[in-house]
Amino acid sequence: MSKARRGLVRAAAIGLGLAAALLLLAAGEARAGKYAVAQCGWHVGADAGWADSTGGAKFRPDAWCVPPPGADPFDGVHLKSFTRNAASVSGTRFARWRWEAPPGTGITQVRGTWWQALHDGMEQRIGVGTPSGGFSPFLIATATDTSKREFVRGFSPPMPALEDRLLCARAESKWCSLAQTSWSGLRAVTITLEDAVPPTAGLGGPIAGGGWLRGDVAASVAGGDVGSGVRFGETLVDGARVGLTEYPCEKALIGGEWRGTRMQPCLTSVAATHWVPTRTFSDGPHTVAHCVADFSGAGACTGPATIHVDNNPPAHPREPTLAGGKGWHRVNDFDVSWQNPPQAPASPIGGAGWRIVGPAGFDTGARFSAGRDRAALHDLTVPGPGSYTLHVWLRDEAGNEAPATAVAVPLRFDDVPPGLAFAGDGEEVPERIVVEVADAHSGPASGSIFFRRADADGWRELHAKLAPGEGGTALLSAPMPDLAPGTYLFRAEASDAAGNRAATTRRADGTQMAVRKPAPAQVARAKTRLFARLRGGPGKDGSVTVRFGAPAMLGGRLTRADGAGVAGRELRVVSRPSRGALAPVAVRTVTTGPRGGFELRLPPGPSRRVTVGFAGDGGLEPSTRPGLELRVRGGVALRARPLWLRTGQVLKLSGRVRSRGAPIPRRGKLVAIQYLEAATKRWRPVMVIRTDHSGRFRARYRFRYVKGLAVIRLRATALAEERWPYAPGFSSPVTVRVVGR
């Protein structure tokens, strides 16, 4: 469904909620209708209330109206009142089944079957409730007759209720013995009711809002009926049906006719949305109306309303212009203007539709800026650096638009300085000074390299060249100058095509770019070895996996080549979070102990790569430990309700993915719902869903084919995906039990 159509749906829903917005205009001559209600037979239940004038002490009910499917619909069917096992009941006391006619209706005929077992003054009486609140019997049985006998009675004027009574037919001062059980029986009842109040019809929403209309327009339709309830509703344009709704009614097809199965078979208040396809009509005025019918067949219509139709979209914008040109911009603010095409006799331009699309699937979706004869969009922004495309099309005041006619305008934004890092490890004096330059958006454009002695102040520039690479990278390099013995510092500067500048004096591992040219007679240093490993979870070969929110321990030892520990030396520990994490590179130091050992607690966070290095000193050579992989499982929780359910019922699942130090992906985090397969002891997938932007998710699952009792273990798994800095993580299992039918 388009965004415009969803907007009409919301408008239609609001129209239904406001009674003042509906045009309730009853048309046509009011007339009474009749309908029949089937009770206790034909596989139909009973819409009757049972009561005991003794408060439940002397009588009890018994009802069996719906045999199993496929059985005789009248086999054993009955509505009965029984006397209880008691000594006696006083005169005028009774139990009764009672059917109430809905408001605005009355009972005009009753047809059914009755039989009874009566002792010592007990009687069965079938009659009607009178308008004054009394009871008027038309059938009276004073003796036992277990033969099922049919009866039929008509009433004029219509009556408000029907009753079947089991009565002690003696004066209030007398008694009826209950030594023998008495009972009354009734079944196969057909009650005919007259519905004297016709229904009302309502029409509102966008179809009745005035102005120009186009496409499929929502008609908010409604109906009301106090008696039998609304059964149908139809919307008409120029007398032709364009929408029909059959509302839910409790009814059964008996003897070729529909009978209600409740005294009020249908809803008394209904509402729906009918979509009027204006494209099938010629442009210009047309009439629209809505009609309803109740279960008795009585009907009513709204008065006709006039609508105007226009389904011709404007042409595309002409001569689009972007302020500041179509190159890269450092400021996230774009203004676009254009020329509108002539509209001739069509409705004038009512605004412009637009959308911005860009990298990583970014899409604003279709948006609209209103304004008669609008010819510009101002203060547009994009979500971040990158190359985006603005698509602009026009909409007239009738709402006609054709996004396929959109013109494309490039929006290029880059406010991120390029990334710089000197290459090399600093162990030897290189022949060339090389700087790795990276800029993922506008790309590297220029750069310079400078150097100075560590004990001097002024920087000197080298003759550097920038060699473009692939994927927004470049190498900035210059030949190493002829240096006298000593320590030299280097600095690099670079700018991208958008004009963003950056500078650095560091290598990729975070160390300062310094070159020490030794004197010719310098004494050789002793070699060292650095051992390190991670603890806190399972793993091997330099990798360990810990649970979400858990720390890890880094430990190891610095030794000489002969294995002797080196004490009191400072080691540099660099933690580089995995791609997608928000945390920056963390640099910490730890000092070796008396035997060269060291230990450092790594705090909770996302997955990361940990390197340990010793920079060396006057008597010892530097040494490093290859990178260690600290994998952290994703955190996820799962809840299920209910924990007991039957086949066919819906299991509701919910939970949350925790995202410490990392944003939830724009489209939501992928989560797999899995079950434990008993035969293989392996987790198998049930479904894969996405969370919302806060990491929460909800799902529903219906068990359809379970027989007997099934015990099912479920868990949620936060899956691995690009730019998600966590290893797959699992929730605690939940157990649900499904009972088959």
C-alpha positions in Angstrom: 0.0 0.0 0.0 1.4 3.4 -0.9 2.1 6.1 1.7 -0.7 8.2 0.3 -3.1 5.3 0.6 -2.0 4.6 4.2 -2.7 8.3 4.9 -6.2 7.9 3.6 -6.8 4.8 5.7 -5.8 6.8 8.8 -8.1 9.6 7.8 -10.9 7.1 7.3 -10.3 5.6 10.7 -10.5 9.1 12.3 -13.7 9.8 10.4 -15.3 6.7 11.8 -14.4 7.7 15.3 -16.1 11.1 15.0 -19.9 10.8 14.9 -20.1 14.5 13.7 -18.1 13.6 10.6 -20.7 11.1 9.4 -23.5 12.2 7.1 -26.3 10.2 8.7 -29.1 10.9 6.3 -31.9 8.3 6.3 -33.6 7.9 2.9 -36.6 5.9 1.8 -39.9 5.0 3.6 -39.4 3.3 7.0 -41.0 -0.2 7.1 -41.0 -3.1 9.5 -39.2 -6.4 8.6 -39.4 -9.9 10.0 -36.8 -12.5 10.8 -36.7 -16.0 12.3 -34.5 -17.3 15.1 -33.7 -21.1 15.4 -33.1 -22.5 18.9 -32.0 -25.9 20.3 -32.0 -28.0 17.2 -30.4 -28.1 13.8 -27.0 -28.1 15.6 -27.9 -24.7 17.0 -27.6 -23.7 20.7 -30.0 -21.6 22.8 -29.9 -17.9 23.4 -32.0 -18.1 26.5 -31.5 -17.4 30.2 -32.6 -19.8 33.0 -33.8 -18.7 36.4 -35.2 -20.4 39.6 -37.7 -18.4 41.7 -36.5 -20.4 44.7 -33.0 -19.2 44.3 -31.7 -22.6 43.1 -33.0 -24.7 46.0 -35.8 -26.6 44.2 -35.0 -26.7 40.5 -32.1 -27.3 38.2 -31.6 -26.7 34.4 -30.4 -29.2 31.8 -29.6 -28.3 28.2 -28.3 -30.4 25.3 -28.7 -28.6 22.0 -25.7 -29.3 19.8 -24.9 -33.0 19.0 -21.5 -33.8 17.6 -20.9 -33.0 13.9 -22.4 -35.6 11.6 -24.9 -36.8 14.2 -28.7 -36.4 13.9 -29.3 -32.7 14.7 -32.2 -33.7 17.0 -30.8 -36.8 18.7 -31.4 -36.2 22.4 -31.7 -32.5 21.9 -33.5 -30.7 24.7 -33.9 -27.7 27.0 -35.3 -28.9 30.4 -36.0 -27.8 33.9 -36.0 -30.4 36.6 -37.1 -30.5 40.2 -34.4 -31.2 42.7 -34.3 -34.1 45.2 -36.2 -32.3 48.0 -39.3 -32.8 50.1 -41.6 -30.2 48.4 -41.8 -26.7 46.9 -44.4 -24.1 47.8 -47.1 -22.9 45.4 -46.4 -20.4 42.6 -42.7 -21.2 42.7 -41.2 -22.0 39.3 -38.1 -22.4 37.1 -38.1 -21.0 33.6 -36.2 -20.6 30.3 -36.7 -17.1 28.9 -36.0 -15.5 25.4 -35.8 -11.7 25.3 -36.7 -9.8 22.1 -34.0 -7.2 21.3 -35.0 -3.5 21.6 -37.3 -2.3 18.8 -38.5 -5.9 18.1 -41.3 -8.1 19.2 -42.2 -11.8 18.9 -45.0 -12.5 16.4 -44.9 -16.3 16.2 -43.5 -19.3 18.1 -43.1 -22.8 16.7 -41.6 -25.7 18.6 -41.8 -29.1 20.3 -42.7 -29.8 24.0 -43.1 -32.7 26.3 -43.1 -33.2 30.1 -43.2 -35.5 33.2 -45.4 -33.9 35.9 -46.4 -35.0 39.4 -48.5 -33.7 42.4 -49.6 -30.3 41.1 -46.6 -29.5 38.9 -47.4 -28.0 35.5 -45.5 -26.9 32.3 -46.6 -23.6 30.9 -45.3 -22.0 27.8 -46.2 -18.3 27.3 -45.1 -14.8 26.5 -43.9 -12.0 28.6 -46.3 -9.1 28.2 -45.4 -5.4 27.7 -46.5 -4.7 31.3 -44.0 -7.2 32.7 -46.5 -10.1 33.2 -46.6 -13.6 31.9 -49.4 -14.9 29.6 -49.3 -18.7 29.0 -50.7 -20.1 25.7 -49.8 -23.8 26.4 -50.5 -25.6 29.8 -49.7 -29.2 30.6 -50.9 -30.7 33.9 -50.1 -34.3 33.5 -47.2 -36.4 32.2 -46.9 -36.7 28.4 -43.5 -37.8 27.1 -44.6 -37.8 23.5 -42.9 -34.9 21.7 -45.7 -32.7 20.3 -45.4 -29.7 18.0 -47.1 -26.4 18.6 -47.3 -23.0 16.9 -48.8 -19.7 18.1 -49.0 -16.2 16.6 -49.2 -12.9 18.5 -50.6 -9.5 17.6 -49.4 -7.1 18.8 -45.8 -8.5 19.1 -44.6 -9.6 22.5 -41.3 -8.8 24.2 -40.4 -12.3 25.5 -41.0 -16.0 25.4 -40.9 -18.3 28.5 -41.1 -22.0 29.3 -42.0 -22.6 32.9 -42.0 -25.6 35.3 -44.5 -24.5 38.0 -46.0 -25.6 41.3 -49.5 -24.6 40.2 -51.0 -24.2 43.7 -51.7 -21.3 46.0 -48.7 -19.9 47.7 -49.9 -21.4 51.0 -49.9 -24.9 49.5 -47.1 -27.3 48.5 -46.2 -29.6 45.7 -44.4 -32.8 46.6 -41.0 -33.4 45.0 -40.8 -37.1 46.0 -41.1 -37.9 42.3 -39.0 -35.8 39.8 -41.0 -33.6 37.5 -39.5 -31.9 34.4 -40.4 -29.9 31.4 -38.9 -30.3 27.9 -38.6 -28.0 24.9 -36.7 -28.2 21.6 -36.7 -27.3 17.8 -38.0 -23.7 18.6 -38.4 -21.2 15.8 -39.1 -17.6 17.0 -40.3 -15.1 14.5 -39.7 -11.5 15.4 -40.9 -8.2 13.9 -38.2 -5.5 13.6 -40.1 -2.2 13.6 -37.2 0.1 13.6 -35.2 0.4 10.3 -31.4 0.7 10.3 -29.5 3.9 9.8 -26.6 4.4 7.3 -23.6 6.7 7.5 -21.0 7.9 5.0 -17.9 10.0 5.7 -14.2 10.1 5.3 -12.2 11.4 2.3 -15.0 10.5 -0.1 -17.2 13.1 1.6 -14.5 15.6 2.4 -14.9 17.8 -0.7 -12.1 18.9 -3.1 -10.6 17.0 -6.0 -10.4 13.2 -5.7 -8.1 10.7 -7.5 -7.2 7.0 -7.5 -8.8 4.8 -4.8 -10.6 7.0 -2.3 -11.6 5.7 1.1 -15.3 5.9 2.1 -15.8 5.6 5.8 -19.1 3.8 6.0 -21.2 2.9 9.0 -24.5 1.5 10.0 -26.6 1.1 13.1 -29.7 -0.9 14.1 -31.2 -1.5 17.6 -33.1 -4.6 16.7 -31.8 -7.5 14.6 -28.5 -5.8 13.7 -26.8 -4.7 10.5 -26.3 -7.5 7.9 -25.1 -5.8 4.8 -23.7 -2.4 3.7 -23.0 -1.3 0.1 -21.6 1.9 -1.4 -22.9 3.2 -4.7 -21.5 5.7 -7.2 -24.0 7.0 -9.8 -26.2 4.1 -8.7 -23.5 1.4 -9.4 -22.1 -0.7 -6.5 -18.4 0.0 -5.8 -18.2 -1.6 -2.3 -20.0 -4.3 -0.4 -19.5 -5.6 3.2 -21.4 -8.5 4.7 -21.0 -8.1 8.5 -20.7 -11.0 10.8 -24.0 -12.5 11.9 -24.8 -15.6 14.0 -27.1 -17.5 11.6 -27.7 -20.9 10.1 -29.2 -22.0 6.7 -32.3 -24.1 7.6 -34.9 -25.3 5.1 -33.5 -23.0 2.4 -33.7 -19.8 4.5 -31.3 -18.0 6.8 -32.3 -18.1 10.5 -30.6 -16.3 13.3 -29.1 -18.4 16.0 -29.4 -15.6 18.6 -32.3 -13.2 19.3 -30.1 -10.4 18.0 -28.1 -12.1 15.2 -26.0 -9.2 13.9 -24.0 -6.3 15.3 -25.9 -3.2 16.3 -23.1 -0.8 15.3 -20.8 -1.5 12.3 -18.2 0.4 10.4 -16.0 -0.4 7.4 -13.9 1.3 4.7 -14.8 0.9 1.1 -12.4 2.0 -1.6 -14.0 3.9 -4.5 -11.9 3.4 -7.7 -12.3 6.9 -9.2 -10.1 5.9 -12.2 -13.0 3.9 -13.6 -15.1 7.1 -13.8 -14.8 10.1 -16.1 -13.4 13.3 -14.8 -16.1 15.6 -13.3 -19.0 15.4 -10.8 -20.5 12.1 -9.6 -22.9 11.1 -6.8 -22.1 8.7 -4.0 -24.3 7.1 -1.3 -24.2 4.2 1.2 -27.0 1.8 2.0 -27.4 -0.8 4.8 -29.9 -3.6 5.5 -30.6 -5.3 8.8 -31.2 -9.0 9.4 -35.0 -8.6 8.9 -34.5 -7.1 5.4 -35.3 -3.5 6.2 -32.9 -1.0 4.7 -31.8 2.7 4.7 -29.5 4.9 2.6 -27.7 8.1 3.1 -28.6 11.1 0.9 -26.5 11.4 -2.3 -23.2 13.5 -2.1 -21.4 15.0 -5.0 -17.7 14.3 -5.6 -15.2 15.7 -8.2 -12.6 13.5 -9.9 -9.2 14.3 -11.6 -6.7 11.5 -12.3 -4.1 13.2 -14.6 -0.6 13.8 -13.0 1.6 16.7 -13.8 4.7 16.5 -16.0 8.3 16.4 -14.5 10.1 19.4 -13.0 12.2 21.3 -15.5 15.8 22.7 -15.2 16.6 21.5 -11.7 19.4 23.5 -10.0 21.4 22.7 -6.8 22.7 25.7 -4.9 26.5 25.6 -4.6 26.9 23.2 -7.6 26.8 19.4 -7.9 30.2 18.7 -6.4 31.1 17.7 -2.8 29.7 19.8 0.0 31.2 20.2 3.5 28.0 21.5 5.0 24.9 19.3 5.4 22.4 21.7 3.9 21.1 21.6 0.4 18.7 23.8 -1.6 17.2 22.7 -4.9 15.0 24.8 -7.3 13.3 24.1 -10.6 10.8 25.4 -13.2 7.2 24.0 -13.1 5.6 22.8 -16.4 2.4 24.5 -17.5 -0.8 22.9 -16.2 -3.3 24.2 -18.7 -6.9 23.3 -17.5 -5.7 20.7 -14.9 -5.7 21.5 -11.2 -2.7 23.6 -10.2 0.6 22.3 -8.7 -0.1 21.5 -5.1 3.4 20.6 -4.0 6.4 18.4 -4.7 7.1 14.8 -3.8 10.7 13.8 -3.1 12.9 11.1 -1.7 16.6 10.7 -1.0 18.4 7.4 -1.5 22.0 6.6 -0.7 24.6 4.0 0.4 23.9 1.1 2.7 20.2 1.0 1.5 19.4 4.4 2.9 16.0 5.6 1.7 13.9 8.4 3.2 10.8 7.0 1.5 8.5 9.2 -0.5 7.9 12.5 1.2 5.8 15.5 0.3 6.2 19.3 0.7 3.0 21.1 0.1 2.5 24.6 -1.4 0.7 25.9 -4.5 3.1 26.3 -7.4 6.0 25.1 -5.3 9.2 25.3 -7.2 12.0 24.7 -4.6 13.0 22.6 -1.6 15.1 24.1 1.1 17.3 22.9 4.0 17.5 19.3 2.9 19.9 17.1 4.9 21.4 13.6 4.5 22.0 11.2 7.4 25.8 11.2 7.1 28.7 11.5 4.7 28.3 9.9 1.3 26.9 10.3 -2.2 23.1 10.5 -2.3 20.5 11.2 -5.0 17.5 13.4 -4.6 14.5 12.5 -6.7 11.9 15.2 -7.2 8.4 15.0 -8.9 5.3 17.1 -8.8 1.8 16.6 -7.4 -1.3 18.6 -8.3 -4.0 19.7 -5.9 -6.1 16.7 -6.8 -3.3 14.5 -5.4 -2.1 13.2 -8.8 1.6 12.4 -9.1 3.9 10.2 -11.1 7.1 9.4 -9.2 8.4 7.7 -12.4 8.7 11.3 -13.9 11.1 12.4 -11.1 14.3 14.2 -12.0 17.5 13.2 -10.2 19.8 15.7 -8.4 23.1 14.5 -6.8 23.7 15.4 -3.1 27.3 14.8 -2.1 28.2 15.4 1.5 31.6 14.8 3.3 32.5 16.4 6.6 34.8 13.6 7.8 38.6 14.3 7.5 40.7 11.6 5.9 42.3 9.0 8.0 46.1 9.1 8.2 48.7 6.7 9.6 52.4 6.3 8.9 53.4 2.8 7.6 56.1 0.7 9.2 57.0 -0.5 12.7 59.9 1.8 13.6 62.5 -0.9 14.0 64.7 0.2 11.1 65.3 3.5 9.2 63.1 3.2 6.1 64.2 4.3 2.6 60.9 6.2 2.1 58.4 7.7 4.5 55.0 6.3 3.6 51.6 7.5 4.9 48.4 5.5 4.3 45.6 7.9 3.5 42.0 6.8 3.5 38.8 8.7 2.8 35.7 6.6 2.1 33.6 9.5 0.6 35.1 12.3 -1.5 38.5 10.6 -1.6 42.1 11.8 -0.8 43.0 15.0 -2.8 46.4 16.3 -1.5 48.9 15.8 1.2 52.3 16.9 2.7 55.0 15.3 5.0 57.2 17.2 7.5 60.0 16.2 9.8 62.2 17.7 12.6 64.7 16.6 15.1 63.2 15.6 18.5 65.1 18.4 20.2 64.2 21.1 17.5 61.1 23.2 17.0 60.7 24.0 13.3 59.2 21.5 10.9 60.8 21.0 7.4 58.6 19.8 4.4 59.6 16.8 2.3 58.9 16.5 -1.4 55.9 14.2 -1.1 53.7 12.6 -3.8 50.1 11.3 -3.5 49.4 8.1 -5.4 45.7 7.3 -5.6 44.6 3.7 -4.8 41.3 1.8 -4.8 38.3 2.3 -2.6 39.0 5.8 -1.4 42.7 5.1 -0.4 46.0 6.6 -1.4 49.7 6.5 -0.5 51.4 9.7 0.4 55.2 9.1 0.2 58.5 11.0 0.3 62.2 9.8 0.2 63.9 9.6 3.5 66.2 12.6 3.9 69.9 12.2 4.7 69.8 12.3 8.5 72.5 12.8 11.0 72.5 10.4 14.0 69.7 11.2 16.4 65.9 10.9 16.8 63.5 12.5 14.3 59.8 13.1 14.4 57.5 13.1 11.4 54.1 14.7 10.7 51.7 14.2 7.8 48.8 16.4 6.6 46.2 15.5 4.0 42.9 16.9 2.6 40.0 15.3 0.7 38.0 16.5 -2.3 35.5 18.2 0.0 38.2 20.3 1.7 38.3 18.4 5.0 41.9 18.4 6.4 43.6 16.0 8.9 47.1 15.7 10.4 48.9 12.9 12.4 52.2 12.0 13.9 51.2 8.4 14.6 51.6 5.0 13.0 48.7 2.6 12.6 49.4 0.9 15.9 49.2 4.2 17.7 52.9 4.7 18.3 54.6 8.0 17.5 56.3 8.2 14.1 59.9 8.6 15.2 63.0 7.4 13.5 66.2 7.0 15.5 69.4 6.9 13.4 72.0 5.3 15.7 75.6 6.3 15.8 77.8 3.9 13.9 79.4 2.3 17.0 76.1 1.6 18.9 76.2 -1.5 21.1 73.8 -4.3 20.1 70.8 -5.0 22.3 69.7 -8.3 23.8 66.7 -10.0 22.1 63.4 -10.5 24.0 60.4 -12.7 23.7 56.8 -11.8 24.6 54.2 -14.4 25.4 50.5 -13.5 25.9 47.2 -15.3 26.0 43.5 -14.5 26.8 41.4 -16.3 29.5 37.8 -16.2 30.5 36.1 -18.6 28.1 36.7 -21.4 25.6 39.2 -20.9 22.8 42.5 -21.8 21.3 45.2 -20.6 18.9 45.1 -17.0 20.2 41.3 -16.7 20.3 38.9 -16.9 23.2 35.1 -16.5 23.4 33.4 -14.9 26.5 29.7 -14.4 27.2 28.1 -11.0 26.8 29.0 -8.5 29.6 31.8 -10.6 30.9 35.4 -9.4 31.3 38.5 -11.3 30.0 41.9 -11.6 31.5 45.1 -11.0 29.5 48.2 -12.6 30.9 51.7 -13.5 29.8 55.4 -13.1 30.3 58.3 -11.0 28.9 61.6 -13.0 28.8 65.1 -12.8 27.4 66.1 -15.2 24.6 67.5 -17.6 27.3 64.1 -17.7 29.1 64.9 -15.4 32.0 62.1 -13.1 33.0 62.4 -9.4 32.5 61.0 -7.4 35.4 59.8 -3.9 35.7 59.2 -3.2 32.0 56.2 -1.3 30.6 54.1 -3.2 28.0 51.7 -1.5 25.6 48.3 -3.2 25.2 46.1 -2.0 22.2 42.5 -3.1 21.9 40.9 -2.5 18.5 37.1 -3.1 18.6 35.6 -5.1 15.8 33.9 -3.3 12.8 30.7 -1.7 13.8 31.5 -0.9 17.4 31.2 2.7 18.7 34.2 2.4 21.1 37.5 3.9 19.9 40.8 2.1 19.9 41.9 1.6 23.6 45.6 1.9 24.6 46.6 0.7 28.1 49.9 -0.1 29.8 50.9 -2.9 32.2 54.2 -3.4 34.0 55.9 -6.8 34.2 56.4 -8.4 37.7 59.5 -9.8 39.4 59.7 -12.8 37.0 58.5 -10.9 33.9 54.9 -11.9 34.3 52.0 -9.6 33.7 48.1 -9.7 34.0 45.5 -7.2 32.9 41.7 -7.3 33.2 39.9 -6.4 29.9 36.5 -4.8 30.7 33.2 -6.0 29.1 32.5 -4.7 25.7 32.2 -5.9 22.0 34.6 -8.2 20.3 38.1 -6.8 19.7 41.6 -7.6 18.6 44.3 -7.3 21.3 48.0 -6.7 20.6 50.7 -6.5 23.2 54.1 -4.8 22.5 57.3 -4.0 24.3 59.1 -1.0 22.8 62.5 -2.0 24.0 65.1 0.1 25.9 68.8 0.7 25.9 69.7 -2.9 26.6 66.8 -4.8 25.2 65.2 -5.2 21.7 61.5 -4.6 21.3 59.1 -7.5 20.8 55.4 -7.9 20.0 52.8 -10.6 20.4 50.7 -11.3 17.3 47.1 -10.1 17.7 44.8 -12.1 20.0 41.1 -12.4 19.1 38.7 -11.7 21.9 35.3 -12.8 20.7 32.2 -11.7 22.7 28.9 -13.4 22.3 25.9 -11.2 21.7 23.4 -10.7 24.6 19.8 -11.8 23.9 16.8 -12.6 26.1 13.7 -14.6 25.2 10.2 -14.8 26.8 7.3 -17.0 25.7 3.6 -16.8 26.7 1.7 -19.0 27.4 3.9 -21.9 28.4 1.0 -24.4 28.1 -1.1 -24.3 24.9 -3.1 -26.5 22.6 -2.5 -27.3 18.9 -3.7 -24.4 16.8 -3.1 -21.7 19.6 -0.6 -18.9 19.1 2.6 -18.8 21.1 3.7 -15.2 21.7 7.5 -14.6 21.7 9.3 -11.5 22.8 12.8 -10.4 23.8 15.6 -8.0 23.4 19.1 -7.9 21.9 21.6 -6.0 24.1 23.9 -3.7 22.2 26.6 -2.4 24.6 29.1 -0.3 22.7 27.4 -0.9 19.3 24.3 0.6 17.5 21.5 -1.7 16.4 21.6 -2.0 12.6 19.3 0.5 10.8 17.1 -2.3 9.6 17.1 -4.0 12.9 19.2 -6.9 14.4 18.8 -10.3 12.9 17.5 -12.9 15.4 16.8 -16.6 14.8 14.2 -18.4 16.9 15.4 -22.1 17.2 14.1 -25.3 18.7 16.1 -28.3 20.1 15.6 -31.4 17.9 15.4 -34.3 20.3 16.7 -36.9 17.9 20.0 -35.2 17.0 20.3 -32.9 20.1 20.9 -30.0 17.6 19.2 -26.6 17.5 17.2 -26.1 14.4 15.7 -22.8 13.1 12.0 -21.9 13.4 12.1 -18.4 12.0 14.4 -15.4 11.5 13.1 -11.9 12.5 14.5 -8.4 13.0 14.4 -6.2 16.1 13.3 -2.6 16.2 15.8 0.2 16.7 15.9 -0.4 20.5 16.8 -4.1 20.0 13.3 -5.4 21.0 11.5 -8.0 19.0 8.2 -9.8 19.0 7.0 -12.9 17.1 4.1 -15.2 16.9 4.1 -18.9 16.1 1.1 -21.3 15.8 1.6 -25.0 16.5 -0.5 -26.8 13.9 0.4 -30.5 13.7 1.2 -31.5 17.3 -0.5 -34.6 18.6 -0.3 -35.8 22.2 1.9 -33.9 24.5 5.0 -32.2 23.1 7.7 -30.6 25.2 9.5 -28.0 23.1 12.6 -26.1 24.1 13.1 -22.8 22.3 15.9 -20.2 22.3 16.8 -16.9 20.5 20.1 -16.5 18.7 21.5 -13.0 17.9 23.1 -13.9 14.5 26.4 -12.7 13.2 26.2 -10.1 10.4 28.3 -7.4 8.8 29.2 -4.5 11.1 27.9 -6.3 14.2 30.8 -6.5 16.6 29.6 -9.6 18.5 29.8 -13.3 17.9 26.5 -15.3 17.7 24.9 -15.2 21.2 22.1 -17.4 22.6 19.4 -16.8 25.1 18.5 -19.1 28.0 16.1 -21.8 26.7 12.4 -21.6 27.5 10.2 -24.7 27.6 6.7 -24.8 26.2 4.3 -27.7 26.3 1.8 -28.2 23.5 -1.2 -30.6 23.9 -2.5 -32.0 20.6 -6.2 -32.4 19.9 
